[in-house]
Amino acid sequence: MNRYPRDMTGYGPTPPDPQWPGGAKIAVQIVVNYEEGGENNILHGDAASEAFLSEIVGAAPWPGQRHWNMESIYEYGARAGFWRLHRMLRDIPVTVYGVATALARGPEQVAAMKQAGWEIASHGLKWIDYKDTPQEQERADLAAAIKLHTEVTGERPRGLYTGRTSMNSVPLAAEEGGFAYVADTYDDDLPYWLEIGDRDQLIVPYTLDANDMRFATPQGFNSGDQFEAYLRDSFDVLYAEGVAGAPKMMSIGLHCRLVGRPGRAAALKRAIDYMARHEGVWFATRLQIAEHWARVHPHTRRERPSQMDRAAFVAAFGGIFEHSPWIAEGAFDLELGPTHDCAVGVHSVLARVFRAATEDQRLGVLRAHPDLAGKLAAAKRLTPESTAEQAGAGLDALTDEERAAFTDLNTRYTDRFGFPFIIAVKDNTKASILAAFQRRIENDRDTEFAEACRQVERIAELRLIEKLPR
């Protein structure tokens, strides 16, 4: 089996209505990352000083040494930046991504978070880039983070954002089983479910664009005005989509040592005030969003084409192209994945096999189709799919005159082209089918062969739409 695990489709062109509380047009979710005291530092048992997300853009770690300037920049976030954000946001639902060791070193800040009613989610044990970490060590760190977080805050975290993840991070969080949501993705504007083993894990995606971290990266925000403009533009687009009937979620990522600086905090306040002036804005914690989603859109497992074995796949889709199971057999061997677990996805791989076939093979598929309102229909020997399709267009209830016309056209068409007339009857009426019949019988063979192949693909598409979600 050649399987590609990434989901490049998601909700596709028709995302679900989140049904935000009160009919809100947008859910605005603000994250305050509390990391100060959890960053890399030899005092914390790390090999070198921190080099990430500070005013020193492009900083390099100092192996075996403390970095006074870097430490003091982080201390600003705890000593001043946090309190500025707390004063600004204490009346708004906020989620804190709390590094467990940073929370342990910030008792006053934790008390203030709790007093404001903020959700305190886990941001891991301390700042570790897990890409090269053995799975068992990462599992142990997650357990230690939960334990310390619970000791410091009085409650276990219900949400998790690791940040610098490995390919094991999200599966390990799902395996742990206690998280209402995981935030370690950046791939959607709505929550969604992941099936990981026997666990259905809700994902509430985060953001790296509407995020003040870009004040500390090359080609990021150079001034508060740029940050404000980006937040407002993001809000305006998502709000307009909500007004048009497709509400979304907007995530905003903040760091105490970055946007907590006075020259940036002013821009943040202007942006939030702008959002608050709109009707139908739901400011929510990530946990509130997760609990709402789980209640309104609970997950239901279903059989997925990309997870079927060969026999099941061919049994399910071998009849989509009339009497041609070899097409499903060929499709099974292609690179399938979550993006193919829908009607459009399965149609794509089936059509690829059909299009790559020889002309004789495709001719065999055309000849496998029955005449419209022909002898097989009269003898009730059509496939269930063809029977339903022809009946839907009224071809099972023809007058004697109509039946004679179809019989004559079928005979002339087959004699001329060597295959039966094929049309997606679900797209047509009895009258339009007859009109197409009379028009297409005048085509040359190459033109008609190509048109018949297009109609075969369309028939397959319509059958799959009935069988699978789009």
N, C-alpha and C positions, 0 to 999 in steps of 0.2 A: 504494500500500500504506500502510495506517494502522497503524504498528507502535509499540508502547510498550516501551521497552527495560528497564524495571525488572522484577525478578523478585520478585513478591509472594508466591510459594509456597514456594520453597526445597525442603526435604525433605518438607514437608507433614505429614500425621498419622503417617507411618511412617518416621522417620529411620533411616538405616542403623546397624547395630551397628559401632562403630569397632574392636572387637576389641582394646582396649588391651592392652599386654603384661601377662602374668600374670593375665589376666582382671580387670583393675582396673575398679572401678565408676565411677571419675572420673579424669580427667587434670587436675591442677592446674598451671597455668602462671603463673609469676611474672615480671613485667617490671620491671626497674630502668631507668628513663629517665635516661640521663646526658647532660645538656644544658648544664651549667654551663661557661661559656666559649664557648658557641655561640649564646647568646641575642642579641637585638638590642642593639647598642652602637655608638656612633660610632667606637670603637676598632676595630671589626670591619668598618668601611666602611658601616655602616647609617646611615640618615637620622636616627634618633631612638633613645632609650633603650627598654628592654624594658618592657612593661606587662601581661604575661600570666603567670599562675600563680605568684604570690608571696604573701607575707603582706600585701601592700598590695592588698587586694581593691578592684577598680575603679580601679586606677592608670591614669593617662593617659601616653602616650609624651611625652618631652621632645624636641622636634625640635632637632637640632644640639647637644644637651648630654648630658653624662654625668649619670647619676642615682646618686649615692653610695649612698643607702640600698638602691636596687634591686640595684646591683652587689654590695653586701655580703651581701644575702640569698642571691643566687646563689652567692657564694663560700662561704657556709656549707655549701651542698650538696656542694661539692667538698672543702672542708677538713675537715668534721666529719660531715655526714650520710652521705656515701658510706661512710666507714669504719665507721660504726655499722651500716649495712645489710650491709656486707661481713662484719663479725664475726657478724652474726645469720644470714646466708644462705649463707655460704661452703661449707657442706656440702650445699646443696640445688641441684639444677639450676635455673639462672636464665638468662633471656635479657636482655641489655642492649640497649636501643635507644640507640645511640650517635650523637649528632650528630658528624659527622666533625671539624669544627673544635674541638669540645669535647674529643674524644678526643686530638687533637693537642696540646691545652694541658693534658692530664692524664696524663703518662707513668706516674706512680706508680699511678694508679688503673687504667690499662690493664694494667699488669703484675699488679696484684692480681686483676683480672677473669680474666686468663689463668691465673694460678696456681690460682684456684678452679675452673677448667674451665668458666666461664660462656661461653655463646654470645654473641658480640658482633655484633648485627645493625645495619643502617644506619638511622639516623634523619635521613637527609639531610645536606646539606652544612652548613647552618646554619639557624637558625629563619627560615623564609620562609613567608608566606602566599601560596600559589601561585594563588589564584583569578583574579587579573588578569595572571598572568605569561604571556608568549608561549610557545607550545609549544617552540620551538627553544631558548629560554633555560632552560626547565625540563629539557629533555633534556640540555643542557650541564651544568647543575648536578648532575644525577644522575650523569653520567659523572665529574665532578670529585669528587663525594662518594665514589664507588667507588674512585677512584684514591687519594684521601687516606686513606680508611679502610684500604686495603690496605697503604699505606706505613706507617701508624701501628701497625697490629695484626699485620702479617705475613700476613694472609689477606684475600681479598675477602669481603665480606658475602654470606651466603646468604639472608638475610631482609631485608625492607625495610618500614619504617613511616615514611611521610613526615609524617603528622599533619595539617597544614593544607593539604589537597590542592586541586587543580583537577580538572575532569572529565578531564584528560589524564593524571593521575598514575599510576593503575593501568595503563592501556594502555601508557604509556611504560615502566613497570617490566616488563611482559610482553614488550614489544618488545626490551628490552635482553637478555633471554633467560637471564640468569645467576642468577635468584633462585629458590630452591626454594620460597619462599612469599612472599606479600605480605600485610601485616596491615592495610591501610587500609580495613577495613570493620568494622561493629559489628552485623551483621545475623544472626548465628547463634551457636549453641553448639557447632557442629562445623565442621571444615574443609569446603571444597567447591571444585569446579573452575569456572573461568571460561574460556570459549572466546573468545580475543581474537585476531582474525586467524588465523594458522596456529599460534598458540601456545596450549597448554593450561596456564593458570596456576593453580596451587594458591593458594587464599586461606585463611589461618588468622586468623579474625576476632579483633579486639581488643575492649576494653571501655572505656567512659567512666563506667560506674556503679560497679563494684567497683574504684574508682580513687581514689587519695588526692588527685587534682586537685580533688576536691570540697571539700577543706579551703580551697581558694583561690577558690571561686566562690560567688555568692549562693545561699542556700538549700541549701548543701552540708553537710558534716559540721562540727559545732562542737566536737566532742570526740573523743578516741580511742575512747571507749566506743561512740559511734555508728558509727564505721568498723568496729570489731570486730564489732558486732552485725550490720552489713550483710554483712560477709564470711562470718560464721558462717551467717546465714540463706541466703545464696546457696549456700554449700557444702551445707547440709542439703537444700535442694530438689534440687540436681543429684545429690547422692549418693543420695537416695531414688529418683530416676529411674533411676540406674544399677543399684541393687539390684533395681528392678522390671523390668530388662531393656533399658533404653534409656540406656546410658552417654553422658555428655557431657564437655565440656571447660570448665573454669573459668579465666578469665583474671583476673589481679590486676595492676593498674597502679600503680607506685610512682615517686616522684620524690625524689631525695636531699635536696633542700632543704625538702621538705614532711614526709613521714613519717619522714625522718631526724632530725627534732626529737625530743628525749627523750620528751615527753609523748604523742607519737603512736606512736613506735617500740614502746613497751610494749604498746600495743593490737595492733599488727601481730604481735608475737611471740606473744601469747596466741592470736590467731586461727590462726596457722600451727601452733602446738603442738596446738591443738584438732583441726585437720585431720589432722595426723600420727598422732594416736592412733587413727584409724579404720583398719580393714582395707581393703585393696583401693584404696589411693590411689596413683596414679602421679604423682609430681612430675617434670616434664619440661621441657626447653627447647622453644621453638617449633620449632626445627629438628628435634628428635627427633620431635615430633608430626607435622611435615610429612613427614619421611622415612618414618615408620610409615604415614601415610595413603596416600602415593604407592605404597607396597608392597602394602598390603592393599586399597586402593580405587583402583587406577589408572583413569585416565579413558579412556573409549571414546566417540568421536564417533558420533552417529547423526543421521539426518535429522529435523529439527525442524519441526513444522507451521508455526510462526511465521516460518520462514525459507524456506518453499516458495514457488515462483511459483504463479500462479493455476492453470495447467494441472495441475501436480503435486498441488496441494491438492485440486482437484476430483476428480482421478483417485483420490486416496487416500481421500477422505471423501464422494464423491458418492453412494455406495450405502449409507451408514450409515442414512439415512432412505430407505426402500424406493423405488427408481425415482424419486428426487426430487433430482437433482443441483443444482437451483436453490437448495436450502437451503445446500449447501456453497459455491456461488457467492456467496450473500449473506453467509455467515459470513466468507469471505475478505476482504471489504471492511470488516469491523469492526476495532476496535482490538485487534490480537493482539500478543502478546509472549511472553517466556519462561514466564510463568505459565500460558500456554495449551498448552505443549508436553507435555501429558499427557492421559490419557483424560478426566479431569474438566474440564480446560480446553477441549478441543475440543468436548466435549458442551455446555458452557455456551454457546459461540457458536452452535453448530448449533441448540440449543433456542431461543435468542433469536430466530433467524430464523423458526423454525417457529411460535413463540408470537405473533410480530408479524404473521404472515400473515393474510389474510382467511379467513373461515370456508370459503369455496369452495376456497381453496388448501389448507387443512388437510384438507378433505373429499377432495380429490384425493390427498393422501398416504395417508389411510385406505384409499381405494379401490385404491391401488397394492399394498396387502398382499394376499397370497393367502389363500384359505380354509384353515383347518387341516385337514390330511388330505383335501384336496379334489382336484379333477380335475387341477390343475396339478402337484400332488405326484405323483399317479399317473402322469402323463405325463413326469415328471422335467424339468419346465420351470420350477422354482423357481430363484431366485438361489442361489448357493452358501451365502450366509449363512442364508437361510430353510431350505434343505435340511438343513444341519447342525443348526439349532435344532430343527426338527421331529423329526429323527432322535434328537436327544438326549433328547427327552421320550417317545420310543417311538412317535411318531405314524406312523412308517414301517412299523410291524409290528402293525397292528390286526387283531383278529379280525373276522369278517364282521359280528358283532353290533355291535361298537364302530364299525366303519366306517359301518354303517347309521345308528347314533345320531348320529355327527358329520355325516353327509350331511343328515339331517333337521334338526339344529340349525342348520347353515350356511344352509340354505334359509329356514327360519323367521326367523332373525336378520337376514339380508340383506333379506328382504321387509319386515321391520318397521322397520329403521333406514336402509337404503339404503347400507350399507357392510359389509364383512366383520367377523366377530368377531376382535378383536385382543387378544392376551395375550402377555406375555413368557414364553415357554415354558420358558426356562432357569430361571425362578424356580419352576417348577411340575412336577408329575407328571401323568401321563395322567389320574389320578383327579381331581386338583384342577382340572385344565383343564375336565373335563366338569362338575364341580360349579359352577365359575365361569360356564361357558356357560349352564347351567340357571338360575342365579341372576340373571345380568345380562340375560337375554332379557326379564325382567319389568320392567326399568327404563323410564322415559320417555326420549324421544330426547335431550333436553338432557343429562340425567345420563349417558347412555351415550356420547354424543359426547365429553363431557369425560373420561370414563374411558378411552375408546379413545385419545384424545390422550395421556393419561398413560402408557398402555401403549406407545404408539409411542416416546415419549421414553425409557422404560425399555429397550426393545429396542435403541435407538440407544446408550444408555449401556453395555449389556452387550457390544455389538459393539465399541465403542471400548476397553473394558477388555481385550478379547482382542488388540486391535491395538496398543495403546500402554501405556506404564507409567502407573500411577495418578498 
